[in-house]
């Protein structure tokens, strides 16, 4: 019994006080347990909210993410508040702590505060959503997760890029799928000078319209854009239904156009350069030839 009383007394030794009740080792342990339980409950609640909401019709994946994130943040805030109250901290003491944190953010945590606020803006304003394909800072990938501090992009080589939320708000972001997942296939085809340009246009148009992934609305366009250094250049513009089909469609069109040109004798030229030779003194040529024959260096 004496051992128990000694242990109990050790756990209830006052350490410091931020309110009416002193902070003891036992209250710190209780606070840690409450915070751990809150963290676990928040993660479970987020999963349940997203699962229940996903059963509703017309709910976008990005909306599910927002519902789950807001529910998680709410539970974390309530659990944190209850934990502080359980150890005897009064509201005025809590405000003092937050005031001190605010001063710390002002001096050393600007980036963290900026990324946190930017994350809230991304969740509510939704300039990007989970599942969107975006390009920021040279990184191109699908938005996999929007966190409090950073956003995770899944790149097309299956690596992940962690982008701070502040960059998504303060820099230029290209969202390929903001309100429409259609994307444009855009490339240039060059043919040799002397080719029948109307025939070239018809062959390209036929190859584009025959491709199953190319949309007819918007209609594909073919332009004769330039008399190049070595070729007559045509620009091809066409649309596909999704970004994932863009490279496949472009590759297929390259194969189809090349095969059609070969069939109709249309040449895709190599780069050409004109070489100008200046006249050489015949006497110097004879001296060089004679020297080479005798094995001596030319004069």
ABEGO torsion letter per residue (X at the ends): XAAAAAAAAAAABBABBABABBBBAAAAAAAAAAAAAAAAAAAAAAAAAAAAAAABBGBBAAAAAAAAAAAAAAAAAAAAAAAAAAAGBBAAAAAAAAAAAAAAAAAAAAAAAAAAAAAAAAAAAGABBBGBBBBBGGBBBBBABBBAABBBBBBAAGBBBBBBAAAAAABBBBBAAAABABBBBBBBBBBBBGBBAAAAAAAAAAAAAABAABBAOBBBBBBBABBBAABBBBBBBBBBABAAAAAAAAAAAAAAAAAAAAAAGBBBBBBBBBBBBBBBBAAAAAAAAAAAAAGBBBX
